[in-house]
Amino acid sequence: MSGTLRSWPEFRFGQQFTVCVERVMGFATPEQVEQFFHDVPEFERMLVRSGVILLKYWFSITDEEQQLRFLMRIHDPMKQWKLSPMDLQSRVRWEDYTRAKEDMFTRTNIPEAPWFIVEGNDKKRARLNCIDHFLKQVPYTTVPHNEITLPHRKLDPHYERKTLPHELYVPQKY
């Protein structure tokens, strides 16, 4: 697996889901949450010992930004699909989720696999900052390559491009 880049957003989401959603919503028992906190750091250490560079990112938004995003989704029929009853409950339980998140950071932030928090109120800047940080965490060397030149196109002076039937085209809506 040397030289291979893998992204496991599902793994990270699974971790966050277990210690945040399942915990706050009562879907996991306190014993299950404790077992999770016991298992995760060792699992992450095993990954790192096997040569995996494990980077954990948390995109953090303020209470005000979350409220604004929820209101925008509520009032935009094209975005209402993003809201589930679980999402609405997360708004009600904002402080419980924040406490669960803080506990997750405290108990799963290990030297071998630290957490990195990305300020996420501005989505575009958050993504760019995360990409920049991510790329600086992964050691790489320049790969030598030959210069590439675009070959000349073969031209047939007798060929004329045909007009295709209109029904073959996707309508240009935008």
N, C-alpha and C positions, 0 to 999 in steps of 0.2 A: 504494500500500500504506500510505499515511499513515493513522494511526489504527487500524491493524489489529494485533491481537495474535496472534502465532503461537507455538506451543510445539513445539519439535522434540526431544523426548526421544530419539527414534531417532537423530538426528544426534549428540547428545552420547554416547549409548550406543555408537554406532558408533565414535566417537573413543576412548572408554574401552576398547572391545573390542579395537581394533587395537593400542593401545599397552600394554594390560595382558594380556588373555587370549591374543591371538595371539602376542604377544611371549613371555610366560612359558611358554605351552604349546608353543612352537616352530612355530606355524602360519604365522608370518611370518618372513622372513629378516631379518637385521640391516639389509640394504640397504633392504628395504621399510619397516622401522620408521624408518630415517633419512629416507627420502623422505617419509614421513608427517609427521615432525617438521619437515621443510623446508616442506611444503605447507600445513599447517594454519594456522599464524599468518598467512600471506598470505591464505588463503581467508577467515579471520575478519576481517582488515582490510578486504577487499573488501566483505563483508557490512555492516560498520559504515560504510564510506564511502557505501554505497548508502542509508543511513538506518536500518538495522536496529539495534536495541538488543540486543546479544548478551550474555546473562547465562548463566554456566556455574556450575552447582552440583554439588558432590560431597557426598553424604551419607556421613559417616564414622562407623564404629562401631569399638569396641575389639575386640581379639582375644578377650577374655572374652565380650563380647556376641555375637560371631559364633558362638563355640562354643555358647553357650546357645541361640541361635536354631536352629542345626543340630541340636542334641540334641532340642529341642522338635519339630522337623519329623520327626526319625527316630522319635520315640515317639508321634506323633500321626498315625494313618492318614489323617486328613482333610488333613494338610499334607505328606504324603510326596511328593505329586506335584511339589512345589516343588524337590525334590532331584534333581539329575541327576549322572551320573558326573563331569561337568565341575565342578559345584559342590563335590563331595567333593574333587576334586583342588585346587580353589582353597584349601581348608582346609589341605591338605598343604603348599601352596606360599605360605602367607600372607606370609612375608617377601619372596619374589620379587615378589609382587603389590604389596606395599607399596613396594618399591624402584622398580618400574615406575610406580606412581602418583606417587611423589615426582619421578621424572624427567619425567613428563608435566606436572606442575605447573610445574616449573622451565622447561621448554622451550615450553610453550603458554600460560603466564600472561603476557599482553601488556597494556599499558595500555589499549588499545582494547577488550579483552575479557578482563577478569581472571576468575580462578577465585574462587568463594566456597565455603568449606567449612562444612557444616552438621553440627554434632555430632548424630549420629543414634541414639544408644543408646535414647533415649525417642522412639519413632516419632511419637507425637502432637505432642509439643513441637517435634520437629525439623520436622515439616510446617508447624506454625503459625509457627515462627521463619522458615522459608524464605518462606512466603507474605508475612509482614510485611516481610521484607527486600526481596523481589521488588517489592512494591507501592511501596516507597519509592524504588526505582530507576527507575521509569517515571514520567516527568513527565505530569501530567494537570491539567486544569482542570475545574471544576464545570460540568456541562452544564445549562443552564436547562431547566426543564420545568414544564408546567402542573400544578396540583394535580389529583389524580385522586380521584373520589368513586365509590363503589360504587352503581350504580343499584338502585332497588327492584325486587324480583323480581315478575314478573306472576303473580298467583295465580288459579287457576281453582277455585272452591269445589266444582265438580262432579267434579273429577279426584281419583281415588284411586290411589295408587301400587300397582302389582301386585306380588305375590310371584312372583319368577322361579323356575324349576325348580332344584332343589338341584344337579343335575349341571353347571350352567353355572358354578358357583363353584369357584375354586381352594381346595383344602382348607387350613384354617388350622392349620398345623403349629407355628408359633411364636407 
